[in-house]
Amino acid sequence: MNAKFKMPKFGRDLTVMGSLKEVLMTFLGTTISIVLTFGTAAWLDHRQQIKNRRLTAMMVIANIEDFAQNMRDVNSTLVEWDSTLTRISALPRDSVLRLNDDEVKAFFKATLVGVLLQRDKTAENIFTNDISTWRDVGNLRFIRNVGECYSFINDIEKNYRIQLDRKSKLGQRFMEDYYNNSEMTGGECVAAILDMKDTKYFIADFTGSFVHYFEECIDDLLQYNRENMQLIGVTREEVMDFIKTWEKTTE
């Protein structure tokens, strides 16, 4: 009979321990691999969220800043018109009748011509219509500020459109009443427009309050946007660079 070899208990323990060690190392290796894979993916996803958040915020801030700059451009024209209307409406009638061609043209521009207040609504539509964008931005104070900015901009546009509509009606009324009268001089045309009741109301409102209101709106909007920049941590230089880049991509 062949003698059976009986492994000493210590040897058996080493073999079992070795097997357990291999299993444990395999398990740990797999676990670490999973952790690294999912951890890296989560980290990359977090980085992408931060990038998306900053891009969205930058788009909105740049959009508001660009609109404020457009307002400044328009305001320079409004100030010129305000000066023209204030000066000519204060003249006695005989001085109005003697206005030269350049003065007549300046008055027509101030009372009958409108200038567009341009606005790109792309960033606003993205920000207000996509709920995931709000979640990505994350900063509730920034979100509230931006909402107030766009509400403010809508009010500005509404009030500016009222002025353009009033100008349009003045022009239409003048064309209906005096356009066929080719014998009228430029000064007589100006006098006729000044005699219209709607013109008196328009000039009183435009020179008395609207131009001042428009200038204050520019300052308030820019102040709002400075706070937006601080909340997100961007400089005005970065915003202006973003605007230039954005304009190039949309050309």
Secondary structure, DSSP 8 states (H G I E B T S, - for coil): --------HHHHHHHHHHHHHHHHHHHHHHHHHHHHHHHHHHHHHHHHHHHHHHHHHHHHHHHHHHHHHHHHHHHHHHHHHHHHHHHHHTS-HHHHHT--HHHHHHHHHHHH---------HHHHHHHH-HHHHHHH--HHHHHHHHHHHHHHHHHHHHHHHHHHHHHHHHHHHHHHHTT-TT--HHHHHHHHHHSHHHHHHHHHIIIIIHHHHHHHHHHHHHHHHHHHHHHT--HHHHHHHHHHHHHHT-
